[in-house]
Amino acid sequence: MIIEGVDPRDIAWEVDHPPYRVYFWRHGRVPAGTAPVDVGYAADEYRLSGVTDVDEALTWARAKATPEQSFTLYVEDVRDGRRGLIRLAGTDPTVMS
């Protein structure tokens, strides 16, 4: 972790209530004799709007996730007219580090 002081005047824009995305991950069906790590993932994806803040989005995701699911929380961002995601919490199990 790198911690630095910042000048708040370098910000050009701000969004008070951005949309969030939550992806709930689960392993697909594991055939007999196959290791779970060798089976791909399936995801259920949701867009949350009208959310007060990231704590509200996290509370919802934690309450909705089942014991066999993990989740990734993103904030949705638009740059040059193209939609993208910024990861806030969790990990995407399909991305190799």
Secondary structure in CASP SS format (residue, H / E / C, confidence):
PFRMAT SS
TARGET T0000
AUTHOR 0000-0000-0000
METHOD secondary structure of the structure
MODEL  1
M C 1.00
I C 1.00
I C 1.00
E C 1.00
G C 1.00
V C 1.00
D C 1.00
P H 1.00
R H 1.00
D H 1.00
I C 1.00
A C 1.00
W C 1.00
E C 1.00
V C 1.00
D C 1.00
H C 1.00
P C 1.00
P C 1.00
Y E 1.00
R E 1.00
V E 1.00
Y E 1.00
F E 1.00
W E 1.00
R E 1.00
H E 1.00
G C 1.00
R C 1.00
V C 1.00
P C 1.00
A C 1.00
G C 1.00
T C 1.00
A C 1.00
P H 1.00
V H 1.00
D H 1.00
V C 1.00
G C 1.00
Y E 1.00
A E 1.00
A E 1.00
D E 1.00
E E 1.00
Y E 1.00
R E 1.00
L E 1.00
S C 1.00
G C 1.00
V C 1.00
T C 1.00
D C 1.00
V H 1.00
D H 1.00
E H 1.00
A H 1.00
L H 1.00
T H 1.00
W H 1.00
A H 1.00
R H 1.00
A H 1.00
K H 1.00
A C 1.00
T C 1.00
P C 1.00
E C 1.00
Q C 1.00
S E 1.00
F E 1.00
T E 1.00
L E 1.00
Y E 1.00
V E 1.00
E E 1.00
D E 1.00
V E 1.00
R E 1.00
D C 1.00
G C 1.00
R E 1.00
R E 1.00
G E 1.00
L E 1.00
I E 1.00
R E 1.00
L E 1.00
A E 1.00
G C 1.00
T C 1.00
D C 1.00
P C 1.00
T C 1.00
V C 1.00
M C 1.00
S C 1.00
END
